[in-house]
Amino acid sequence: MILKLGQHVTRWQAWRAIVASLKVIYGDEAKQYSRIWDFCIQVINTDSGTKCYVKCIDNEDGKSTI
């Protein structure tokens, strides 16, 4: 693929750019899910009468999933 500026970009380079930009926009899922505990603690600290429950499910590989 040749751009208007005369630069050559391979499909692989374009794909990596798309993936990198989507990570910036949506973030990393594993990082976001790891912060759910911080969110619960913050909710409990902010509103003393609140309870926060997080249900985890064990996967086939032995890891817990929210």
Secondary structure, DSSP 4 states (H G I P E B T S, - for coil): -B-TTS-B--HHHHHHHHHHHHHHHH--HHHHHHTHHHHHHHHHHHSTT-------EE-TTS-EE-
